[in-house]
Amino acid sequence: MKNGIVRFVSLYVFNVAVLLLIGVLLRGVSVGWNALWAAIILTLAALFVKPLLRNVFRRSAAKSAADRTKTGEKVVQYVLVYIVELIVWVLTVWLSGVRSTSFWGYVIPPLILLLGWVVYDQIDDKLHAKTGEIYDVVQARVKGGGAKPTASAPAPETPETTAARDELKDGLTPEQRRMLDELG
């Protein structure tokens, strides 16, 4: 469950930023405070609808063209991903307060979302790790009152641990060390 929550939150924050950027860059698109609600729709679509649509389009594209070149395959992949992004954008406009008043307000935002999600994929691991740390801190405060666990007391010093530590330092056993000392 933690993994799902962390993924949702990090993708949600990223989607809010991308939507605000779309609202600033494009004149025919009005986002404003609706970015908060629209980001929920985009996040849910990215987590659930987008993979389903991508699989449907891939299956239909695979049936239609068996002999493609690598370049042609990449072009088909990008076109299919853009179509999925377009569907997700239309759903976002339809289900949220985001408004688009021009043709380009429907064509360009999916491209920006596509570029945004490419960037998100590049920083996903770092963002996921940071969000996981924040989640763990909040969960520890809620459950344990915010106290950090104390470190256990160090193990008592024994001749074996001293010998092992010395061996780690120079790689010699006590017998080899004694023989070298006798030599010189």
N, CA, C and O of each residue as an XYZ file, in Angstrom:
736
protein
N       0.822     -1.191      0.000
C       0.000      0.000      0.000
C       0.865      1.254      0.000
O       0.548      2.243     -0.661
N       1.970      1.196      0.757
C       2.862      2.350      0.814
C       3.356      2.707     -0.578
O       3.395      3.883     -0.939
N       3.732      1.708     -1.361
C       4.246      1.948     -2.704
C       3.211      2.650     -3.569
O       3.554      3.571     -4.310
N       1.953      2.236     -3.489
C       0.890      2.864     -4.262
C       0.648      4.305     -3.840
O       0.464      5.184     -4.683
N       0.648      4.546     -2.529
C       0.438      5.908     -2.018
C       1.582      6.812     -2.445
O       1.358      7.934     -2.901
N       2.800      6.327     -2.297
C       3.968      7.128     -2.660
C       3.954      7.445     -4.153
O       4.243      8.572     -4.553
N       3.620      6.460     -4.967
C       3.570      6.692     -6.417
C       2.478      7.698     -6.773
O       2.693      8.581     -7.603
N       1.301      7.566     -6.143
C       0.207      8.483     -6.413
C       0.594      9.912     -6.037
O       0.376     10.837     -6.820
N       1.164     10.099     -4.848
C       1.492     11.453     -4.375
C       2.566     12.090     -5.253
O       2.446     13.254     -5.635
N       3.608     11.337     -5.571
C       4.671     11.938     -6.379
C       4.181     12.275     -7.784
O       4.541     13.321     -8.325
N       3.367     11.407     -8.383
C       2.822     11.695     -9.704
C       1.819     12.844     -9.647
O       1.757     13.656    -10.571
N       1.032     12.921     -8.571
C       0.066     14.011     -8.405
C       0.782     15.365     -8.367
O       0.392     16.295     -9.072
N       1.820     15.472     -7.553
C       2.555     16.739     -7.439
C       3.156     17.120     -8.788
O       3.113     18.283     -9.190
N       3.711     16.141     -9.478
C       4.290     16.412    -10.790
C       3.214     16.857    -11.777
O       3.446     17.781    -12.556
N       2.041     16.220    -11.760
C       0.957     16.599    -12.666
C       0.448     18.009    -12.379
O       0.124     18.745    -13.311
N       0.373     18.394    -11.116
C      -0.028     19.769    -10.782
C       0.946     20.749    -11.417
O       0.533     21.746    -12.008
N       2.243     20.466    -11.298
C       3.248     21.363    -11.875
C       3.108     21.441    -13.397
O       3.181     22.531    -13.965
N       2.911     20.309    -14.057
C       2.773     20.304    -15.517
C       1.501     21.043    -15.939
O       1.521     21.796    -16.913
N       0.409     20.840    -15.228
C      -0.839     21.542    -15.564
C      -0.701     23.050    -15.388
O      -1.188     23.816    -16.219
N      -0.049     23.476    -14.330
C       0.166     24.911    -14.141
C       1.041     25.470    -15.259
O       0.819     26.589    -15.723
N       2.028     24.700    -15.688
C       2.871     25.121    -16.799
C       2.065     25.230    -18.088
O       2.249     26.178    -18.851
N       1.185     24.285    -18.336
C       0.316     24.341    -19.516
C      -0.560     25.590    -19.452
O      -0.735     26.276    -20.458
N      -1.111     25.887    -18.275
C      -1.953     27.068    -18.117
C      -1.210     28.365    -18.366
O      -1.788     29.333    -18.860
N       0.080     28.387    -18.025
C       0.889     29.591    -18.228
C       1.324     29.718    -19.690
O       1.329     30.819    -20.241
N       1.686     28.607    -20.315
C       2.247     28.655    -21.664
C       1.210     28.834    -22.765
O       1.496     29.472    -23.778
N       0.028     28.290    -22.589
C      -0.961     28.302    -23.669
C      -2.087     29.288    -23.379
O      -2.689     29.255    -22.305
N      -2.365     30.153    -24.328
C      -3.419     31.156    -24.154
C      -4.814     30.551    -24.199
O      -5.704     31.022    -23.491
N      -5.025     29.535    -24.998
C      -6.349     28.966    -25.169
C      -6.745     27.970    -24.081
O      -7.806     27.351    -24.162
N      -5.893     27.814    -23.060
C      -6.173     26.849    -21.999
C      -6.219     27.582    -20.671
O      -5.302     28.327    -20.326
N      -7.303     27.363    -19.925
C      -7.463     27.967    -18.607
C      -7.391     26.864    -17.553
O      -8.230     25.964    -17.535
N      -6.386     26.935    -16.673
C      -6.198     25.889    -15.664
C      -6.484     26.438    -14.273
O      -7.429     25.990    -13.624
N      -5.697     27.390    -13.802
C      -5.882     28.001    -12.488
C      -5.908     26.984    -11.357
O      -5.132     26.028    -11.338
N      -6.830     27.213    -10.401
C      -6.947     26.325     -9.242
C      -7.491     24.947     -9.620
O      -7.402     23.998     -8.840
N      -8.051     24.851    -10.815
C      -8.554     23.564    -11.272
C      -7.433     22.549    -11.480
O      -7.693     21.362    -11.672
N      -6.194     23.016    -11.442
C      -5.060     22.106    -11.584
C      -5.058     21.058    -10.475
O      -4.616     19.929    -10.686
N      -5.551     21.428     -9.300
C      -5.570     20.475     -8.180
C      -6.506     19.308     -8.466
O      -6.156     18.157     -8.204
N      -7.694     19.591     -9.000
C      -8.649     18.530     -9.325
C      -8.216     17.805    -10.600
O      -8.280     16.577    -10.669
N      -7.780     18.551    -11.597
C      -7.370     17.946    -12.862
C      -6.174     17.018    -12.663
O      -6.052     16.007    -13.354
N      -5.293     17.355    -11.723
C      -4.132     16.491    -11.455
C      -4.569     15.152    -10.877
O      -3.920     14.134    -11.119
N      -5.658     15.141    -10.118
C      -6.181     13.862     -9.619
C      -6.643     13.006    -10.790
O      -6.360     11.809    -10.842
N      -7.358     13.626    -11.733
C      -7.828     12.890    -12.909
C      -6.648     12.391    -13.734
O      -6.633     11.237    -14.163
N      -5.660     13.255    -13.958
C      -4.481     12.845    -14.720
C      -3.725     11.724    -14.023
O      -3.265     10.783    -14.671
N      -3.596     11.822    -12.709
C      -2.860     10.807    -11.959
C      -3.575      9.465    -12.027
O      -2.948      8.434    -12.274
N      -4.881      9.478    -11.810
C      -5.638      8.223    -11.904
C      -5.580      7.660    -13.319
O      -5.470      6.448    -13.505
N      -5.654      8.534    -14.310
C      -5.567      8.077    -15.696
C      -4.188      7.491    -15.982
O      -4.071      6.479    -16.673
N      -3.149      8.126    -15.450
C      -1.792      7.620    -15.671
C      -1.585      6.271    -14.995
O      -0.855      5.421    -15.505
N      -2.223      6.078    -13.856
C      -2.031      4.829    -13.106
C      -2.917      3.701    -13.604
O      -2.527      2.537    -13.515
N      -4.105      4.013    -14.130
C      -5.051      2.956    -14.484
C      -5.456      2.969    -15.959
O      -5.316      1.953    -16.641
N      -5.953      4.092    -16.458
C      -6.504      4.146    -17.811
C      -5.402      4.091    -18.863
O      -5.518      3.362    -19.848
N      -4.353      4.845    -18.662
C      -3.284      4.914    -19.650
C      -2.687      3.539    -19.962
O      -2.536      3.219    -21.141
N      -2.340      2.711    -18.975
C      -1.818      1.377    -19.318
C      -2.828      0.519    -20.076
O      -2.449     -0.227    -20.979
N      -4.106      0.616    -19.720
C      -5.119     -0.167    -20.436
C      -5.228      0.266    -21.894
O      -5.235     -0.575    -22.792
N      -5.314      1.572    -22.134
C      -5.412      2.077    -23.503
C      -4.157      1.746    -24.309
O      -4.237      1.372    -25.479
N      -2.996      1.890    -23.663
C      -1.745      1.593    -24.355
C      -1.716      0.131    -24.801
O      -1.294     -0.165    -25.919
N      -2.161     -0.787    -23.938
C      -2.179     -2.205    -24.305
C      -3.143     -2.479    -25.448
O      -2.832     -3.267    -26.341
N      -4.314     -1.838    -25.432
C      -5.285     -2.027    -26.517
C      -4.702     -1.531    -27.836
O      -4.791     -2.223    -28.851
N      -4.106     -0.337    -27.831
C      -3.537      0.208    -29.061
C      -2.354     -0.628    -29.543
O      -2.193     -0.823    -30.748
N      -1.532     -1.121    -28.631
C      -0.386     -1.938    -29.035
C      -0.841     -3.242    -29.674
O      -0.277     -3.676    -30.678
N      -1.868     -3.870    -29.090
C      -2.360     -5.120    -29.655
C      -2.913     -4.912    -31.061
O      -2.652     -5.708    -31.963
N      -3.675     -3.840    -31.239
C      -4.245     -3.585    -32.569
C      -3.157     -3.201    -33.565
O      -3.245     -3.566    -34.737
N      -2.133     -2.472    -33.124
C      -1.038     -2.096    -34.024
C      -0.186     -3.310    -34.370
O       0.304     -3.421    -35.494
N      -0.003     -4.223    -33.413
C       0.792     -5.424    -33.675
C       0.100     -6.324    -34.687
O       0.764     -6.965    -35.502
N      -1.215     -6.379    -34.644
C      -1.958     -7.203    -35.602
C      -1.891     -6.630    -37.008
O      -1.893     -7.374    -37.989
N      -1.831     -5.299    -37.106
C      -1.907     -4.672    -38.425
C      -0.583     -4.669    -39.174
O      -0.582     -4.661    -40.405
N       0.530     -4.676    -38.477
C       1.815     -4.591    -39.177
C       2.833     -5.514    -38.519
O       3.360     -5.211    -37.448
N       3.101     -6.627    -39.159
C       4.046     -7.588    -38.598
C       5.474     -7.280    -39.026
O       6.406     -7.551    -38.268
N       5.675     -6.721    -40.215
C       7.016     -6.462    -40.747
C       7.321     -4.972    -40.724
O       7.144     -4.274    -41.723
N       7.792     -4.482    -39.548
C       8.124     -3.069    -39.426
C       9.612     -2.924    -39.165
O      10.262     -3.822    -38.630
N      10.130     -1.775    -39.553
C      11.510     -1.457    -39.218
C      11.546     -0.869    -37.821
O      10.503     -0.529    -37.263
N      12.749     -0.744    -37.244
C      12.868     -0.183    -35.897
C      12.418      1.276    -35.874
O      11.757      1.706    -34.928
N      12.767      2.028    -36.893
C      12.346      3.427    -36.962
C      10.827      3.512    -37.081
O      10.188      4.314    -36.399
N      10.265      2.696    -37.936
C       8.811      2.673    -38.086
C       8.121      2.269    -36.799
O       7.069      2.810    -36.459
N       8.704      1.324    -36.082
C       8.124      0.891    -34.808
C       8.128      2.031    -33.796
O       7.150      2.229    -33.075
N       9.233      2.784    -33.742
C       9.309      3.926    -32.815
C       8.269      4.980    -33.171
O       7.617      5.533    -32.286
N       8.111      5.259    -34.452
C       7.115      6.246    -34.885
C       5.722      5.786    -34.473
O       4.925      6.580    -33.973
N       5.430      4.506    -34.682
C       4.124      3.969    -34.295
C       3.937      4.077    -32.784
O       2.856      4.439    -32.320
N       4.986      3.764    -32.009
C       4.886      3.871    -30.552
C       4.590      5.306    -30.124
O       3.723      5.538    -29.282
N       5.305      6.262    -30.701
C       5.090      7.656    -30.330
C       3.692      8.132    -30.711
O       3.051      8.863    -29.955
N       3.229      7.719    -31.875
C       1.881      8.103    -32.293
C       0.848      7.499    -31.339
O      -0.097      8.180    -30.940
N       1.021      6.242    -30.977
C       0.080      5.599    -30.059
C       0.099      6.254    -28.681
O      -0.951      6.457    -28.071
N       1.285      6.580    -28.197
C       1.373      7.254    -26.899
C       0.715      8.625    -26.975
O       0.040      9.038    -26.031
N       0.902      9.340    -28.089
C       0.255     10.639    -28.243
C      -1.264     10.492    -28.250
O      -1.966     11.307    -27.650
N      -1.775      9.470    -28.918
C      -3.228      9.243    -28.943
C      -3.743      8.986    -27.526
O      -4.791      9.501    -27.137
N      -3.001      8.191    -26.764
C      -3.393      7.934    -25.371
C      -3.370      9.235    -24.576
O      -4.285      9.505    -23.798
N      -2.332     10.039    -24.768
C      -2.235     11.328    -24.072
C      -3.394     12.247    -24.463
O      -3.933     12.958    -23.616
N      -3.774     12.236    -25.728
C      -4.893     13.046    -26.202
C      -6.194     12.618    -25.527
O      -6.980     13.463    -25.097
N      -6.419     11.320    -25.434
C      -7.620     10.810    -24.756
C      -7.618     11.221    -23.290
O      -8.641     11.651    -22.758
N      -6.464     11.089    -22.638
C      -6.357     11.480    -21.227
C      -6.609     12.978    -21.073
O      -7.271     13.390    -20.120
N      -6.096     13.805    -21.992
C      -6.307     15.249    -21.909
C      -7.778     15.603    -22.104
O      -8.314     16.443    -21.381
N      -8.433     14.969    -23.074
C      -9.859     15.231    -23.302
C     -10.660     14.835    -22.055
O     -11.573     15.559    -21.657
N     -10.332     13.704    -21.441
C     -11.001     13.308    -20.190
C     -10.769     14.335    -19.090
O     -11.679     14.651    -18.323
N      -9.558     14.848    -19.018
C      -9.234     15.849    -17.993
C     -10.058     17.121    -18.203
O     -10.605     17.673    -17.249
N     -10.144     17.580    -19.440
C     -10.926     18.786    -19.726
C     -12.404     18.533    -19.443
O     -13.090     19.396    -18.894
N     -12.879     17.385    -19.806
C     -14.289     17.056    -19.633
C     -14.662     16.879    -18.167
O     -15.742     17.310    -17.763
N     -13.807     16.261    -17.358
C     -14.147     15.933    -15.970
C     -13.675     16.957    -14.943
O     -13.974     16.809    -13.758
N     -12.960     17.971    -15.356
C     -12.478     18.970    -14.394
C     -12.863     20.365    -14.866
O     -13.551     20.533    -15.873
N     -12.409     21.346    -14.125
C     -12.709     22.734    -14.474
C     -11.756     23.321    -15.492
O     -11.865     24.501    -15.824
N     -10.822     22.525    -15.998
C      -9.900     23.015    -17.015
C     -10.686     23.282    -18.287
O     -11.523     22.472    -18.688
N     -10.420     24.410    -18.919
C     -11.134     24.781    -20.134
C     -10.156     25.003    -21.276
O      -9.071     25.556    -21.095
N     -10.567     24.562    -22.444
C      -9.781     24.764    -23.648
C     -10.692     25.412    -24.685
O     -11.764     24.892    -24.993
N     -10.257     26.558    -25.223
C     -11.127     27.315    -26.126
C     -10.675     27.269    -27.576
O     -11.298     27.896    -28.433
N      -9.603     26.540    -27.869
C      -9.122     26.514    -29.249
C      -8.729     25.093    -29.648
O      -8.596     24.203    -28.808
N      -8.552     24.914    -30.929
C      -8.095     23.629    -31.458
C      -6.736     23.275    -30.873
O      -6.502     22.132    -30.481
N      -5.830     24.270    -30.813
C      -4.485     24.029    -30.299
C      -4.504     23.738    -28.806
O      -3.563     23.146    -28.280
N      -5.551     24.143    -28.128
C      -5.704     23.830    -26.710
C      -5.977     22.356    -26.463
O      -5.867     21.873    -25.337
N      -6.337     21.644    -27.533
C      -6.508     20.186    -27.442
C      -5.322     19.431    -28.040
O      -5.089     18.274    -27.692
N      -4.574     20.070    -28.932
C      -3.481     19.386    -29.620
C      -2.159     19.502    -28.855
O      -1.431     18.518    -28.726
N      -1.851     20.686    -28.353
C      -0.543     20.921    -27.733
C      -0.435     20.373    -26.305
O       0.610     19.810    -25.979
N      -1.440     20.497    -25.433
C      -1.283     19.966    -24.078
C      -0.910     18.483    -23.992
O      -0.114     18.118    -23.127
N      -1.456     17.607    -24.862
C      -0.981     16.217    -24.792
C       0.520     16.084    -25.092
O       1.195     15.225    -24.527
N       1.039     16.949    -25.992
C       2.482     16.932    -26.257
C       3.265     17.362    -25.020
O       4.291     16.770    -24.683
N       2.763     18.408    -24.342
C       3.433     18.871    -23.127
C       3.336     17.801    -22.041
O       4.304     17.556    -21.321
N       2.172     17.167    -21.922
C       2.028     16.072    -20.950
C       2.967     14.917    -21.286
O       3.564     14.312    -20.395
N       3.091     14.619    -22.567
C       3.994     13.557    -22.999
C       5.428     13.892    -22.610
O       6.135     13.049    -22.058
N       5.859     15.112    -22.893
C       7.210     15.539    -22.502
C       7.362     15.543    -20.985
O       8.405     15.154    -20.458
N       6.315     15.985    -20.285
C       6.365     15.990    -18.823
C       6.508     14.598    -18.255
O       7.267     14.389    -17.308
N       5.789     13.639    -18.819
C       5.883     12.272    -18.310
C       7.198     11.610    -18.700
O       7.653     10.705    -18.001
N       7.824     12.037    -19.800
C       9.172     11.555    -20.121
C      10.143     12.049    -19.055
O      10.988     11.293    -18.577
N      10.016     13.322    -18.687
C      10.857     13.875    -17.620
C      10.565     13.159    -16.302
O      11.487     12.822    -15.559
N       9.290     12.929    -16.015
C       8.906     12.231    -14.786
C       9.540     10.844    -14.723
O      10.019     10.428    -13.668
N       9.547     10.125    -15.849
C      10.174      8.804    -15.869
C      11.666      8.888    -15.560
O      12.225      7.978    -14.949
N      12.311      9.974    -15.978
C      13.736     10.134    -15.731
C      14.034     10.394    -14.250
O      15.054      9.936    -13.734
N      13.152     11.123    -13.568
C      13.400     11.467    -12.162
C      12.541     10.661    -11.207
O      12.550     10.917    -10.002
N      11.795      9.687    -11.727
C      10.845      8.920    -10.932
C      11.493      8.243     -9.731
O      10.944      8.297     -8.630
N      12.645      7.609     -9.914
C      13.272      6.884     -8.814
C      13.662      7.817     -7.675
O      13.432      7.502     -6.507
N      14.250      8.961     -8.006
C      14.655      9.910     -6.970
C      13.431     10.497     -6.275
O      13.397     10.605     -5.049
N      12.430     10.875     -7.060
C      11.203     11.437     -6.510
C      10.473     10.413     -5.659
O       9.937     10.744     -4.601
N      10.453      9.174     -6.119
C       9.813      8.085     -5.387
C      10.519      7.852     -4.046
O       9.860      7.655     -3.026
N      11.856      7.875     -4.047
C      12.620      7.679     -2.808
C      12.361      8.809     -1.817
O      12.166      8.554     -0.629
N      12.358     10.047     -2.289
C      12.128     11.193     -1.401
C      10.713     11.165     -0.828
O      10.518     11.413      0.362
N       9.724     10.864     -1.676
C       8.347     10.777     -1.201
C       8.207      9.634     -0.203
O       7.461      9.755      0.769
N       8.911      8.528     -0.424
C       8.900      7.406      0.519
C       9.471      7.792      1.863
O       8.953      7.378      2.900
N      10.544      8.590      1.861
C      11.127      9.069      3.123
C      10.119      9.935      3.882
O       9.948      9.783      5.092
N       9.460     10.835      3.171
C       8.470     11.702      3.812
C       7.323     10.864      4.369
O       6.843     11.119      5.474
N       6.886      9.870      3.609
C       5.815      8.972      4.062
C       6.239      8.256      5.341
O       5.454      8.166      6.285
N       7.468      7.747      5.385
C       7.951      7.032      6.568
C       8.026      7.944      7.791
O       7.678      7.525      8.895
N       8.477      9.185      7.605
C       8.553     10.130      8.716
C       7.159     10.426      9.267
O       6.947     10.424     10.480
N       6.214     10.679      8.363
C       4.842     10.970      8.794
C       4.241      9.763      9.493
O       3.591      9.914     10.528
N       4.444      8.572      8.952
C       3.898      7.364      9.559
C       4.526      7.118     10.939
O       3.830      6.705     11.867
N       5.820      7.365     11.080
C       6.480      7.187     12.376
C       5.927      8.176     13.402
O       5.738      7.818     14.564
N       5.671      9.394     12.990
C       5.122     10.391     13.913
C       3.701     10.044     14.331
O       3.323     10.234     15.487
N       2.914      9.534     13.385
C       1.532      9.179     13.697
C       1.487      7.973     14.629
O       0.722      7.966     15.593
N       2.284      6.971     14.355
C       2.247      5.742     15.146
C       3.060      5.835     16.425
O       2.603      5.391     17.478
N       4.253      6.402     16.353
C       5.147      6.331     17.500
C       5.388      7.629     18.218
O       6.250      7.681     19.095
N       4.685      8.660     17.896
C       4.876      9.927     18.587
C       6.115     10.679     18.158
O       6.490     11.658     18.803
N       6.755     10.255     17.098
C       7.878     11.006     16.556
C       9.219     10.650     17.141
O      10.224     11.233     16.738
N       9.285      9.721     18.072
C      10.567      9.361     18.663
C      11.351      8.491     17.694
O      10.819      7.556     17.097
N      12.618      8.822     17.557
C      13.469      8.022     16.697
C      13.999      6.845     17.505
O      14.255      6.977     18.702
N      14.165      5.698     16.860
C      14.692      4.556     17.590
C      16.125      4.824     18.029
O      16.914      5.421     17.297
N      16.445      4.373     19.231
C      17.787      4.582     19.764
C      18.684      3.453     19.296
O      18.234      2.325     19.098
N      19.940      3.766     19.125
C      20.901      2.759     18.695
C      21.196      1.825     19.860
O      21.232      2.251     21.015
N      21.405      0.556     19.552
C      21.706     -0.395     20.616
C      23.133     -0.180     21.096
O      23.972      0.364     20.378
N      23.389     -0.611     22.309
C      24.706     -0.453     22.896
C      25.704     -1.295     22.114
O      25.356     -2.375     21.635
N      26.964     -0.811     21.974
C      27.955     -1.590     21.249
C      28.271     -2.894     21.978
O      28.163     -2.986     23.201
N      28.662     -3.899     21.194
C      29.003     -5.196     21.779
C      30.261     -5.058     22.632
O      31.146     -4.264     22.313
N      30.342     -5.836     23.723
C      31.546     -5.751     24.565
C      32.784     -6.225     23.805
O      32.706     -7.110     22.954
N      33.912     -5.626     24.125
C      35.176     -5.940     23.467
C      35.698     -7.292     23.964
O      35.866     -7.504     25.165
N      35.950     -8.198     23.015
C      36.518     -9.509     23.360
C      37.810     -9.691     22.585
O      38.051     -8.977     21.612
N      38.631    -10.620     22.994
C      39.876    -10.841     22.233
C      39.609    -11.228     20.779
O      40.385    -10.885     19.887
N      38.513    -11.942     20.547
C      38.194    -12.343     19.180
C      37.847    -11.136     18.314
O      38.289    -11.045     17.169
N      37.056    -10.210     18.859
C      36.698     -9.024     18.072
C      37.914     -8.147     17.825
O      38.042     -7.559     16.751
N      38.813     -8.049     18.805
C      40.037     -7.270     18.614
C      40.890     -7.891     17.521
O      41.417     -7.185     16.661
N      41.027     -9.220     17.553
C      41.818     -9.916     16.533
C      41.181     -9.753     15.154
O      41.882     -9.534     14.167
N      39.867     -9.858     15.087
C      39.166     -9.703     13.807
C      39.340     -8.296     13.264
O      39.542     -8.121     12.062
N      39.265     -7.287     14.126
C      39.447     -5.898     13.700
C      40.860     -5.683     13.184
O      41.056     -5.025     12.162
N      41.865     -6.243     13.897
C      43.251     -6.119     13.449
C      43.461     -6.800     12.109
O      44.182     -6.283     11.256
N      42.832     -7.962     11.914
C      42.963     -8.684     10.654
C      42.353     -7.883      9.508
O      42.878     -7.883      8.395
N      41.249     -7.206      9.783
C      40.638     -6.371      8.750
C      41.545     -5.218      8.359
O      41.548     -4.795      7.203
N      42.316     -4.705      9.312
C      43.175     -3.560      9.025
C      44.314     -3.923      8.079
O      44.578     -3.196      7.121
N      44.992     -5.044      8.340
C      46.140     -5.386      7.507
C      46.011     -6.715      6.778
O      46.884     -7.061      5.983
N      44.953     -7.461      7.025
C      44.736     -8.717      6.326
C      45.544     -9.879      6.873
O      45.553    -10.959      6.282
N      46.219     -9.675      7.986
C      47.056    -10.727      8.566
C      46.365    -11.353      9.770
O      45.676    -10.676     10.533
N      46.563    -12.655      9.924
C      46.071    -13.326     11.124
C      47.032    -13.022     12.265
O      48.154    -12.587     12.009
N      46.624    -13.240     13.537
C      47.533    -12.982     14.661
C      48.844    -13.782     14.549
O      49.905    -13.285     14.926
N      48.771    -14.992     14.041
C      49.986    -15.806     13.900
C      50.920    -15.208     12.854
O      52.130    -15.149     13.075
N      50.377    -14.760     11.711
C      51.204    -14.132     10.679
C      51.806    -12.836     11.194
O      52.962    -12.532     10.898
N      51.053    -12.078     11.948
C      51.551    -10.820     12.504
C      52.704    -11.095     13.469
O      53.706    -10.379     13.453
N      52.573    -12.132     14.312
C      53.637    -12.502     15.275
C      54.894    -12.916     14.530
O      55.998    -12.540     14.927
N      54.746    -13.693     13.445
C      55.912    -14.142     12.683
C      56.635    -12.951     12.059
O      57.866    -12.914     12.045
N      55.875    -11.965     11.537
C      56.520    -10.770     10.988
C      57.221     -9.970     12.060
O      58.291     -9.409     11.821
N      56.628     -9.912     13.245
C      57.280     -9.186     14.339
C      58.599     -9.859     14.729
O      59.571     -9.178     15.057
N      58.633    -11.194     14.693
C      59.854    -11.922     15.042
C      60.956    -11.710     14.015
O      62.138    -11.774     14.355
N      60.587    -11.459     12.764
C      61.578    -11.239     11.713
C      62.274     -9.895     11.838
O      63.415     -9.743     11.401
N      61.634     -8.973     12.398
C      62.345     -7.752     12.359
C      61.945     -6.676     13.210
O      62.557     -5.608     13.183
